[in-house]
């Protein structure tokens, strides 16, 4: 303390041939859900003195592969990622021996990688049961690329309730506002018979609200809307949105706990969701 001596992280890392810290890859740093997930990672990492290197993939596989390569080149040996869905992208990282944990969703073909996720199946089922209980049968789902489990759960929930699955009412978008808006507007314009929408995330929910407003569709009189993620604006917009709330910050914190474990294989974790009913759903018109 008298000499104001500080250990050289660079020297230590050169000797150990590792950079240290945690690499965190999310689709969009401006999305409130991923901001809260990142906050959970930062909180856990801060408690043990580990820095976090943040990157945004935009749900673009090419960008994701580029960032994975950068992390490998920088000898980052711990990575938390929200994958775009293509498990082959992560083969180089696994070969390089990275300690990898997925958050919010898994990647196809990467069953060996532990993941911290919300209970998508229960969340989707609860939302679909609520909408069908209001009489809705033409229910659309705006999903983000990579939300394979939610789409499967959506089909399963409809089938279990005796509602035919209409594949035209399931659309995919990238995690950008332009892509989500195009998907939502296309649905409303080409399928005027739909009466309810389940949005796979806050960006998709925002796009659905904007598209409905611009096409003079009233929520919930003309179309009912449920959105995954309870972001602040969901309760403030008119009408307040019914949501499937996910513990975003807990997902990030638990993922950081798993990736920081040494010497034993971490187990995946499934965290609960909650349907918060507000005013954006009503009986089928």
Buried (B, 14 or more C-beta within 10 A) or exposed (E): EEEEEEEEEEEEBEEEEBBBBBBBBBBBEEBBBBBBBBBBBBEBBEEEEBEBBBBBBBBBBEBBBEBBBEBBEEBBBBBBBBBBBBBEBBEBBEEBEBBBBBBBBBBEBBEEBBBBBBBBBBBBBBBBEBBBEBEBBBBBBBBBBBBBBBBEBBBBBBEEBEBEEBEEBBBBBBBBBEBBBBBBBBBBEEBEEBBBBBBBBBBBBBBBBBBBEEBEBEBBEBBBBBBBBBBEEBEEBEBBBBBBBBBBBBBBBBBBBBBBBEEEEBEBBEBEBBBBEBBBBBEBE
